[in-house]
């Protein structure tokens, strides 16, 4: 249940981590070098595959590190965009195998939770991300002052299913792209809404990666896998028409 703490320890003074996430339309890369974090956020989506490796090496250079000096490579494992998850996983795995270090899988929804905690003090919240196709990736998280706890594992929800769940158990706060994507179609029962303005995914990713390292979350690079919550990644023409009609209604 416990994910990772948010405190630095003596064991972290010399840690060297690379962290990357392409689960959303934002590309986030960070390098943790001892007590310093080097972070960058850029437009992702179709550009992620072109910009990811150049950005990785730019940040490593800024941190004064070479790939062979890394202790681990962290990656956003999902849930998120199908192509984005494959991009982050394959790059992290390839780099880690090349230098002989492990990988750190990071919950991509928890990145949103960590950002909301840091910017807005939200310690008990749902993260709801637009999954397209009139669906939402969502999970519930709580930070107890030291550790993130997963209250409800990330899952793929239809709008009615998530609405029903929130009616039965009203959230304290909600963060994520689903709020703006669906608006009034996703009522949240008066929960505090945390907008995405000013989001710093790279910094949140760096903090989670830094905290994951001493908690034994590293795995062999050969075992790196994305978290897919949807088998179907495209709609038929008829389904797209029906979805547009539903949105208009």
N, C-alpha and C positions, 0 to 999 in steps of 0.2 A: 504493500500500500504506500509506503514512504518512497518518494522518488529521490530528490536530492536536496541537500541543505543549501543555505545561502551564505554561509560564513566561510571566510578564508581560514586556513590553518597553517601551521608551520611547514607542513608537508607540501604546501602549494607555492612556496616562495620561488622554487626553481622549475615549476611545471611549464611545459611548452606544448600547447595544443593548437591545432587548426580546427575550425568549426565552420560548417557551411550548411545553408538551407535554401532550397528552391521549391518548397512546397506550395508557395503562393505566387502571385504575380510580382513579388518583390524578391530580389536576390540579396541574401544576407551572408556575409563572410566575416569571420573574426579570427584573430590570432591572439592567444593567451600566452604571454611571455613573462613568467614570474608574476609580479604584482601589477603588470601593465597589460591592458587590452587594446588591440588595434582592430577597429571595426569599420565596416563599410556596408552601406545599403545602396542598391541600384535597382533600376527597373529590370524585372526578370522576364518571365514568360518565354516568348520565343527567343529572346536575347540571352537567356541564362546559359545555354550550352556554349555560346560564343564568348561570353564574358567571364564565366566562372573561373577557369584556370588562369587567365591573365590577372584577374583580381586576387586570386590566391597568392600568386607569386609577387604581386605588388605589395601585399600586406606582409608576407614573409620577409621581403626585402626591408620594409619599413621597420620591422621588429628586429632586424639583424639576424635572422635565422635562415637556415637551409632546411629543406625537407627531411634530411637525414637526422636532424636534431629534434624532431617531433617525438613526443611521448605517445601521442594518440591523435587520431583524426575523428572529430565528432561530426555527425550529420543529422539533419532533420529527417526522421524516418517516415514521417506522415502522422496523420492522414493529410492528403492534399492532392494536388493535380498529378495525374498519372505520369506524364512525361517528366514533370519536375522531380517527382520522387525517384524515378529511375536515374535522372541526371545526378542528383546529390549522392545517391547510394553508390552508383558506379564510379564516380570521381573519388569519393572517399575511400572506397574499397581499393581502387587502383593505386592511389597514393600510398595508402597504408601497406598494401602488399609490397609495393616498390621499396619502401624504407624499412619494412619489417616491424611495424608497430600495430597495436590494436586499434579498433574503432569504438566510438561511443555513440550508440543510437539515442537520439533525443526526440521526445514527443513534440511534434510540431505545434500542437494545440497549446502545450505548456509554454511554448515560447510566447504566445499571446498572453497567457496568464501572467507570466513573469514580467512582461512589459507593463501590463495593467497594474500589477502590484507596485512596481517601481515608480511609475508616473502618477498613479492615482491612489495608491494605498489600498487597492482592492485585494483582500486576502481570502475571500470566499466568493467564488464566481463560477459561472458557466462560460465556456468559450464556444461560440457558434460561428462557424465559417461557411461561407457560400460554397456549396459543392456542385453548383450548376444543376441542370436537369430538375429544378424545383426541389432540391434536397439540401441537407445541412450536415456538415461534420460537426459534432458537438460532444463535449465532455465537461465534467465538473471537477473543480480543483479547490483545495484549501491549503493556505500557508499558515502554519502554527507559530511562526516567529523564527523557526529554524529549518523546517523541512516542508516541501510541497507534498501534499497527500492527494492521491487521485480518489475523488469521491464517486465518480462514475467514469468508467473507461470510455475513451473516444469511440463513437459509433456513427453510422450513417442513418439519418432520420429523414422521413418525409416531413413536410410542414405540419400536417395534422398530428402526426405521432409526437413531434416535439412539443407542439402546443398542448396536447393532452398531458404530457409528462409535466410540463411547467404549471399547468392548472392544478395538478395533484400535489406538486412540490414546488411552490413558487421560488425562483432563484433570488438571491440577494442582489447579485449584479450579473451583467452579461457584457461580454466583450467579443469583438470579432466582426468580420465583414458581412455576415448574414444580416446584421441589423440594418445596414444601409441597402443591402441587396433586396431585401424583402419588405422592409418597412412595416406597414400596418398588417401585412399578411402573416407576420410572425409576432403576435402580441406576447409580451413578457411580464404581464401582471404587475406592472409598476416597479419592476426591478431597476436598479441603477444601471444606466446604459453608458458604456465607456466607448467613446468614438475612437477612430483610428488615426485621427490627426496627431502628428508628432510621434507616431510609432517608431521605435528603434529596435527592429528585430535582431540586428546583428549584436547589439549590446546585451539584449536579453539572452541570446544564444550563447554568448561568451560566458555570462554568469552561470547559466545552467551547465555548460560544459565544464567550467572550472569546478563546480560543485559535484558533478557526476564522477570526476576522476578519483577522488579518495574514497568513494562509496562502492567501489568494485563493480561499476557498471560497464567497464570495458569488456569487449568480446573479441575473439579472433576475427581478423578482417575477412576471412573466407566465409564467415557466418553473417555478414552484413546483408540485411534484407529490408526492403521498404514495407511499410504497413499499408496494404491495400484494403480498403473497406468496400470497394465496389468492383464487381466483376465486369459490369457493363460500363463502357466509357464513352458511348455515343448514342444519340437518339436517332430513330428513324425519322423520315420526313413527316409521317403522320403524327408521331409523338411530339415533334417540335411544334407542329401546328396546334395540337391539343394543349401543349404547355403555354403557348402564347395566348390562346383563348382563355385559359385559366388565370393567367396573370392579368389580362384585361378585365376579367370579371371581378 
